[in-house]
Amino acid sequence: MKLSSTALLALAVSSITATAYAEPVSQDFVPTTLAGASAQSEAKGFIEDFSLGGSTRNWYAHESKYRGGTFAYQKHGETRTDRNRTNWLQGTILNASSGFTQGTVGVKTEVALYNALVLDRSKRDIKGGSNRTLADSDGNAVDQWSKLGLANVQLRVSNTTFIAGRQNFSSPIIDTIGNRALPSSFEGVSFNSEELNNLSFQGGVFDRVSPRTEQSLSKFRSEYSSNGVETDKVYTLGSNYQPFKSLKTSVFGANVKDFWNQYYFGATHELGDSQQLALTTGFNYYKTVDEGKQLMGDIDNDTWSLSMGLTHQAHSLTFGYQAVNGNEYFDYLHETNGIYLANSLTSDFNGPNEKSFQVAYGINMAEYGVPGLKFNIYSARGWGIDGTHYTGNRGVVGKGYDGIQSQDDEKHQEYGVGSAYEIQNGPLKAATVRATYVEHRGSEFQSDGSIKEFRLVTTVPFNIL
């Protein structure tokens, strides 16, 4: 369907809904002042605010490669291939968290046990494991395993919190990723300060990552490197600032030792009233340059995206444009979600010199009497992928992004449909079920290939204390 037809259809559907009136998003300036209240002054106590709960997630995915693509696995010492791969797991998190002690300096502890139970243990199905199912050296599924996903001590003074140990951390460069049966987490120290009403600061130093599908801690490596080199130091610092009620901005930087220095700027602006017509504009920009021993080779990369979303009551229509300016991939750290770009989908649309465009439509059925039910559909295209000018490996095979030199005017496309439902009340309140189907088709040397995937994910939170 052509873009213009999609837009007309969305506007036609939305025009038949009843119009309700509400206040539009305020464009007022927000002066910077001290935060009105101290979070620590409201601490209830170490035991008094103790909680025990968590969640359990049933995660199923079936993939099929096509246009000649195959998955490989070992059987009786022979390499065998076929087009399909299936992963099915139950991931459970049990989280025990104390409250902050009272007084000027509050102390808190948090421990979370992660457990994975493999429901499909066929070597042929899981294809030797991946970042989905943990497998041993022979490609057999590890039937059941557990680890400490979180284990940290927290100190709080006023509205500033310091955390040491294994923890969740979220920023545009270093971010916990939770799109598998279990999420990742990071080992290190961090802080978050919210002493001002519209300006906060955040930073951290990390030396290990706890991967989504591994029992042990690992050093950091790049998502797209061809050589698998590792680093054990990541430093990050940044701030979030809201100068207007309608405008939020973020500025962050990170030093990944001997890999790169990366800088980020992002902004989101809201205008109008979603009950009539609202416009949300998002801008993201990353600058990446090589650093130290240059283990990833020479890097000089500017990548940005611009998205515009129109919302009318139940309906949303979003357009996203993204551009990579550099002869290497726009890259980020493996086992993180440090890519806040509009067109980061099943494919990241981040090839050298790539341009991409996405159109997406969503509908929230709460407006039609079914709260919690949502549907979405999207289509994205990438073109102009050109790695022929890449010299960042300096002639050393296997260094940096060796191999992308074969990408000459590559292109690809992806589309997906999804539905999600969140239970609104009762004993399973906040439980979610999400089903998605994605199809990606790449040209001969485009790195993601041609693949179809169906996922069905059910997540149930629970509270014990």
FILO-332610 format. One record per residue (C-alpha): residue in one letter; x, z, y. Coordinates in steps of 0.05 Angstrom, whole numbers. Layout:
BEGIN
(rec A, (X, Z, Y)),
...
REM end
This chain:
BEGIN
(rec M, (0, 0, 0)),
(rec K, (27, -18, 68)),
(rec L, (43, 37, 117)),
(rec S, (-9, 15, 167)),
(rec S, (-63, 16, 113)),
(rec T, (-43, 87, 92)),
(rec A, (-48, 112, 163)),
(rec L, (-116, 80, 174)),
(rec L, (-142, 108, 109)),
(rec A, (-119, 179, 126)),
(rec L, (-150, 175, 195)),
(rec A, (-215, 147, 167)),
(rec V, (-221, 202, 116)),
(rec S, (-205, 256, 167)),
(rec S, (-255, 229, 217)),
(rec I, (-314, 248, 172)),
(rec T, (-296, 321, 170)),
(rec A, (-330, 371, 217)),
(rec T, (-291, 385, 280)),
(rec A, (-275, 458, 294)),
(rec Y, (-242, 482, 357)),
(rec A, (-185, 530, 362)),
(rec E, (-130, 546, 411)),
(rec P, (-73, 495, 412)),
(rec V, (-1, 517, 400)),
(rec S, (24, 551, 463)),
(rec Q, (82, 517, 500)),
(rec D, (100, 580, 539)),
(rec F, (172, 601, 549)),
(rec V, (194, 662, 509)),
(rec P, (242, 708, 548)),
(rec T, (295, 743, 507)),
(rec T, (285, 818, 504)),
(rec L, (302, 875, 457)),
(rec A, (259, 878, 395)),
(rec G, (199, 922, 406)),
(rec A, (209, 967, 345)),
(rec S, (265, 989, 299)),
(rec A, (253, 972, 226)),
(rec Q, (298, 1030, 205)),
(rec S, (257, 1080, 245)),
(rec E, (198, 1063, 199)),
(rec A, (237, 1074, 134)),
(rec K, (195, 1111, 82)),
(rec G, (251, 1136, 37)),
(rec F, (294, 1115, -22)),
(rec I, (244, 1137, -76)),
(rec E, (180, 1136, -34)),
(rec D, (184, 1061, -23)),
(rec F, (210, 1043, -92)),
(rec S, (179, 981, -124)),
(rec L, (183, 949, -192)),
(rec G, (155, 879, -204)),
(rec G, (175, 807, -211)),
(rec S, (150, 741, -237)),
(rec T, (148, 697, -299)),
(rec R, (152, 622, -297)),
(rec N, (134, 571, -350)),
(rec W, (176, 509, -334)),
(rec Y, (165, 442, -370)),
(rec A, (196, 375, -353)),
(rec H, (197, 309, -389)),
(rec E, (243, 253, -365)),
(rec S, (246, 179, -385)),
(rec K, (302, 133, -363)),
(rec Y, (289, 58, -359)),
(rec R, (322, -7, -340)),
(rec G, (376, 7, -391)),
(rec G, (389, 81, -375)),
(rec T, (397, 131, -432)),
(rec F, (412, 205, -446)),
(rec A, (465, 223, -497)),
(rec Y, (472, 279, -548)),
(rec Q, (516, 296, -608)),
(rec K, (491, 297, -679)),
(rec H, (535, 303, -741)),
(rec G, (595, 288, -697)),
(rec E, (565, 223, -671)),
(rec T, (541, 207, -601)),
(rec R, (468, 185, -602)),
(rec T, (426, 161, -544)),
(rec D, (354, 150, -525)),
(rec R, (312, 145, -462)),
(rec N, (278, 213, -462)),
(rec R, (295, 285, -448)),
(rec T, (249, 346, -451)),
(rec N, (263, 417, -427)),
(rec W, (213, 474, -435)),
(rec L, (230, 546, -417)),
(rec Q, (200, 613, -398)),
(rec G, (239, 647, -341)),
(rec T, (224, 719, -324)),
(rec I, (250, 762, -267)),
(rec L, (244, 838, -267)),
(rec N, (262, 866, -199)),
(rec A, (273, 940, -183)),
(rec S, (281, 955, -109)),
(rec S, (287, 1022, -74)),
(rec G, (264, 1035, -3)),
(rec F, (312, 1050, 54)),
(rec T, (333, 1122, 63)),
(rec Q, (311, 1153, 128)),
(rec G, (359, 1167, 185)),
(rec T, (402, 1127, 232)),
(rec V, (434, 1088, 174)),
(rec G, (388, 1069, 117)),
(rec V, (413, 1056, 47)),
(rec K, (377, 1013, -5)),
(rec T, (392, 983, -73)),
(rec E, (364, 923, -109)),
(rec V, (372, 902, -181)),
(rec A, (339, 843, -215)),
(rec L, (344, 823, -289)),
(rec Y, (336, 749, -304)),
(rec N, (315, 727, -374)),
(rec A, (306, 656, -402)),
(rec L, (270, 640, -466)),
(rec V, (277, 569, -491)),
(rec L, (211, 542, -518)),
(rec D, (237, 473, -539)),
(rec R, (301, 483, -578)),
(rec S, (309, 412, -605)),
(rec K, (380, 386, -594)),
(rec R, (351, 316, -588)),
(rec D, (300, 338, -536)),
(rec I, (347, 377, -490)),
(rec K, (404, 327, -497)),
(rec G, (460, 377, -499)),
(rec G, (436, 420, -442)),
(rec S, (444, 411, -368)),
(rec N, (424, 451, -307)),
(rec R, (357, 459, -343)),
(rec T, (371, 488, -412)),
(rec L, (433, 529, -429)),
(rec A, (468, 500, -490)),
(rec D, (531, 519, -530)),
(rec S, (592, 474, -539)),
(rec D, (557, 438, -597)),
(rec G, (496, 421, -555)),
(rec N, (450, 472, -588)),
(rec A, (403, 510, -543)),
(rec V, (418, 583, -529)),
(rec D, (351, 609, -553)),
(rec Q, (347, 669, -507)),
(rec W, (393, 698, -454)),
(rec S, (394, 749, -398)),
(rec K, (437, 766, -338)),
(rec L, (437, 806, -273)),
(rec G, (409, 758, -223)),
(rec L, (412, 808, -166)),
(rec A, (452, 872, -158)),
(rec N, (467, 896, -88)),
(rec V, (471, 953, -39)),
(rec Q, (441, 946, 30)),
(rec L, (454, 985, 95)),
(rec R, (408, 981, 155)),
(rec V, (418, 1003, 226)),
(rec S, (360, 991, 273)),
(rec N, (341, 918, 257)),
(rec T, (408, 897, 228)),
(rec T, (419, 895, 152)),
(rec F, (484, 889, 114)),
(rec I, (483, 869, 40)),
(rec A, (540, 873, -10)),
(rec G, (536, 847, -81)),
(rec R, (496, 793, -117)),
(rec Q, (440, 771, -71)),
(rec N, (393, 718, -46)),
(rec F, (414, 684, 18)),
(rec S, (379, 630, 58)),
(rec S, (407, 585, 112)),
(rec P, (411, 510, 124)),
(rec I, (480, 507, 92)),
(rec I, (480, 562, 39)),
(rec D, (411, 572, 8)),
(rec T, (384, 599, -58)),
(rec I, (352, 543, -99)),
(rec G, (292, 559, -143)),
(rec N, (268, 494, -173)),
(rec R, (283, 513, -246)),
(rec A, (258, 568, -292)),
(rec L, (305, 616, -255)),
(rec P, (336, 613, -186)),
(rec S, (409, 616, -165)),
(rec S, (440, 674, -127)),
(rec F, (507, 689, -93)),
(rec E, (561, 742, -98)),
(rec G, (590, 767, -32)),
(rec V, (572, 804, 32)),
(rec S, (523, 783, 86)),
(rec F, (486, 808, 147)),
(rec N, (422, 793, 184)),
(rec S, (410, 819, 254)),
(rec E, (343, 816, 290)),
(rec E, (357, 862, 349)),
(rec L, (326, 812, 398)),
(rec N, (254, 788, 397)),
(rec N, (269, 713, 393)),
(rec L, (343, 709, 374)),
(rec S, (372, 729, 307)),
(rec F, (441, 723, 276)),
(rec Q, (460, 713, 204)),
(rec G, (525, 706, 166)),
(rec G, (561, 717, 101)),
(rec V, (624, 710, 58)),
(rec F, (613, 689, -15)),
(rec D, (662, 677, -72)),
(rec R, (617, 663, -131)),
(rec V, (550, 633, -148)),
(rec S, (503, 654, -205)),
(rec P, (476, 586, -228)),
(rec R, (404, 573, -248)),
(rec T, (422, 559, -320)),
(rec E, (485, 598, -335)),
(rec Q, (498, 670, -355)),
(rec S, (564, 678, -319)),
(rec L, (586, 673, -247)),
(rec S, (620, 608, -225)),
(rec K, (663, 585, -168)),
(rec F, (632, 537, -118)),
(rec R, (637, 462, -127)),
(rec S, (608, 402, -92)),
(rec E, (542, 370, -114)),
(rec Y, (569, 299, -112)),
(rec S, (644, 305, -126)),
(rec S, (675, 261, -179)),
(rec N, (730, 310, -198)),
(rec G, (695, 378, -207)),
(rec V, (745, 416, -164)),
(rec E, (725, 487, -145)),
(rec T, (733, 536, -88)),
(rec D, (723, 611, -86)),
(rec K, (711, 623, -12)),
(rec V, (651, 603, 31)),
(rec Y, (643, 631, 101)),
(rec T, (580, 619, 142)),
(rec L, (552, 642, 209)),
(rec G, (493, 621, 251)),
(rec S, (433, 639, 293)),
(rec N, (359, 624, 299)),
(rec Y, (330, 619, 369)),
(rec Q, (258, 608, 393)),
(rec P, (260, 589, 468)),
(rec F, (187, 570, 469)),
(rec K, (128, 592, 426)),
(rec S, (124, 520, 402)),
(rec L, (198, 508, 391)),
(rec K, (245, 538, 339)),
(rec T, (319, 521, 334)),
(rec S, (377, 537, 287)),
(rec V, (452, 530, 294)),
(rec F, (497, 544, 234)),
(rec G, (568, 531, 212)),
(rec A, (605, 540, 147)),
(rec N, (677, 537, 123)),
(rec V, (682, 518, 49)),
(rec K, (755, 533, 36)),
(rec D, (797, 471, 22)),
(rec F, (734, 428, 19)),
(rec W, (703, 420, 87)),
(rec N, (677, 450, 152)),
(rec Q, (603, 436, 161)),
(rec Y, (560, 446, 223)),
(rec Y, (484, 444, 228)),
(rec F, (433, 439, 284)),
(rec G, (358, 438, 271)),
(rec A, (295, 442, 313)),
(rec T, (220, 443, 299)),
(rec H, (167, 432, 353)),
(rec E, (92, 440, 347)),
(rec L, (41, 409, 393)),
(rec G, (-35, 409, 392)),
(rec D, (-88, 440, 348)),
(rec S, (-92, 425, 274)),
(rec Q, (-168, 430, 276)),
(rec Q, (-167, 370, 322)),
(rec L, (-99, 336, 319)),
(rec A, (-31, 370, 315)),
(rec L, (38, 340, 317)),
(rec T, (98, 373, 284)),
(rec T, (167, 343, 299)),
(rec G, (229, 363, 260)),
(rec F, (301, 344, 272)),
(rec N, (361, 361, 228)),
(rec Y, (434, 343, 239)),
(rec Y, (497, 357, 197)),
(rec K, (569, 344, 215)),
(rec T, (619, 350, 158)),
(rec V, (696, 343, 163)),
(rec D, (750, 356, 111)),
(rec E, (789, 422, 114)),
(rec G, (851, 455, 87)),
(rec K, (879, 423, 23)),
(rec Q, (825, 370, 27)),
(rec L, (807, 377, -47)),
(rec M, (747, 332, -35)),
(rec G, (790, 280, 0)),
(rec D, (781, 255, 71)),
(rec I, (711, 269, 99)),
(rec D, (682, 250, 167)),
(rec N, (606, 248, 160)),
(rec D, (547, 252, 209)),
(rec T, (479, 256, 177)),
(rec W, (411, 267, 210)),
(rec S, (337, 262, 198)),
(rec L, (275, 260, 242)),
(rec S, (205, 275, 217)),
(rec M, (137, 271, 251)),
(rec G, (75, 301, 219)),
(rec L, (3, 292, 241)),
(rec T, (-48, 344, 218)),
(rec H, (-123, 341, 225)),
(rec Q, (-160, 397, 190)),
(rec A, (-148, 386, 115)),
(rec H, (-106, 323, 123)),
(rec S, (-33, 313, 139)),
(rec L, (7, 249, 147)),
(rec T, (83, 254, 154)),
(rec F, (137, 202, 169)),
(rec G, (211, 215, 158)),
(rec Y, (272, 174, 177)),
(rec Q, (342, 193, 154)),
(rec A, (411, 164, 166)),
(rec V, (481, 177, 136)),
(rec N, (539, 156, 180)),
(rec G, (601, 161, 137)),
(rec N, (635, 124, 80)),
(rec E, (622, 182, 32)),
(rec Y, (560, 219, 9)),
(rec F, (529, 271, 53)),
(rec D, (548, 329, 7)),
(rec Y, (530, 402, -2)),
(rec L, (548, 458, -51)),
(rec H, (523, 455, -122)),
(rec E, (471, 508, -142)),
(rec T, (449, 514, -69)),
(rec N, (392, 483, -30)),
(rec G, (436, 472, 31)),
(rec I, (405, 405, 50)),
(rec Y, (350, 412, 102)),
(rec L, (339, 337, 110)),
(rec A, (271, 304, 114)),
(rec N, (282, 256, 56)),
(rec S, (315, 303, 6)),
(rec L, (268, 291, -53)),
(rec T, (284, 279, -126)),
(rec S, (338, 235, -96)),
(rec D, (373, 262, -35)),
(rec F, (377, 193, -2)),
(rec N, (447, 213, 19)),
(rec G, (490, 154, -3)),
(rec P, (547, 128, 41)),
(rec N, (519, 95, 104)),
(rec E, (448, 99, 75)),
(rec K, (384, 93, 116)),
(rec S, (318, 116, 88)),
(rec F, (245, 122, 107)),
(rec Q, (189, 164, 76)),
(rec V, (114, 168, 86)),
(rec A, (74, 226, 56)),
(rec Y, (1, 246, 55)),
(rec G, (-27, 314, 37)),
(rec I, (-95, 346, 33)),
(rec N, (-113, 420, 32)),
(rec M, (-178, 429, -6)),
(rec A, (-192, 496, 27)),
(rec E, (-227, 456, 81)),
(rec Y, (-275, 432, 27)),
(rec G, (-290, 499, -4)),
(rec V, (-233, 503, -56)),
(rec P, (-180, 549, -25)),
(rec G, (-112, 546, -59)),
(rec L, (-118, 474, -83)),
(rec K, (-73, 421, -52)),
(rec F, (-54, 348, -68)),
(rec N, (2, 305, -41)),
(rec I, (30, 235, -49)),
(rec Y, (93, 203, -20)),
(rec S, (135, 141, -21)),
(rec A, (208, 135, 2)),
(rec R, (257, 77, 6)),
(rec G, (332, 77, 18)),
(rec W, (375, 17, 36)),
(rec G, (443, -5, 62)),
(rec I, (483, 40, 16)),
(rec D, (555, 19, 26)),
(rec G, (616, 54, -4)),
(rec T, (662, -5, -2)),
(rec H, (700, 23, 58)),
(rec Y, (713, 91, 25)),
(rec T, (787, 109, 24)),
(rec G, (779, 185, 24)),
(rec N, (810, 193, -45)),
(rec R, (875, 165, -18)),
(rec G, (886, 124, -81)),
(rec V, (882, 183, -128)),
(rec V, (833, 168, -184)),
(rec G, (782, 223, -195)),
(rec K, (792, 254, -127)),
(rec G, (737, 263, -76)),
(rec Y, (682, 211, -87)),
(rec D, (720, 162, -129)),
(rec G, (673, 108, -156)),
(rec I, (628, 98, -96)),
(rec Q, (670, 37, -76)),
(rec S, (625, -3, -123)),
(rec Q, (563, 13, -81)),
(rec D, (554, -50, -39)),
(rec D, (487, -57, -4)),
(rec E, (452, -15, -57)),
(rec K, (379, 6, -49)),
(rec H, (328, 49, -84)),
(rec Q, (256, 74, -79)),
(rec E, (219, 135, -101)),
(rec Y, (147, 155, -103)),
(rec G, (112, 218, -127)),
(rec V, (44, 251, -133)),
(rec G, (31, 325, -141)),
(rec S, (-23, 377, -144)),
(rec A, (-18, 453, -137)),
(rec Y, (-66, 510, -144)),
(rec E, (-57, 583, -124)),
(rec I, (-106, 634, -152)),
(rec Q, (-138, 670, -94)),
(rec N, (-163, 735, -125)),
(rec G, (-168, 776, -189)),
(rec P, (-113, 801, -235)),
(rec L, (-75, 735, -230)),
(rec K, (-78, 731, -154)),
(rec A, (-21, 690, -124)),
(rec A, (-5, 657, -191)),
(rec T, (8, 582, -181)),
(rec V, (4, 520, -224)),
(rec R, (38, 456, -200)),
(rec A, (40, 388, -233)),
(rec T, (83, 331, -206)),
(rec Y, (100, 260, -228)),
(rec V, (159, 224, -196)),
(rec E, (187, 155, -208)),
(rec H, (254, 132, -180)),
(rec R, (282, 62, -185)),
(rec G, (353, 46, -164)),
(rec S, (394, -18, -158)),
(rec E, (452, -30, -206)),
(rec F, (504, 18, -175)),
(rec Q, (458, 66, -138)),
(rec S, (478, 135, -165)),
(rec D, (409, 163, -184)),
(rec G, (390, 106, -231)),
(rec S, (319, 92, -255)),
(rec I, (279, 150, -282)),
(rec K, (209, 177, -289)),
(rec E, (194, 252, -292)),
(rec F, (133, 295, -303)),
(rec R, (136, 370, -289)),
(rec L, (86, 425, -302)),
(rec V, (106, 493, -274)),
(rec T, (65, 557, -276)),
(rec T, (89, 619, -239)),
(rec V, (56, 687, -246)),
(rec P, (79, 745, -202)),
(rec F, (67, 817, -226)),
(rec N, (74, 888, -199)),
(rec I, (87, 948, -243)),
(rec L, (99, 1001, -190)),
REM end
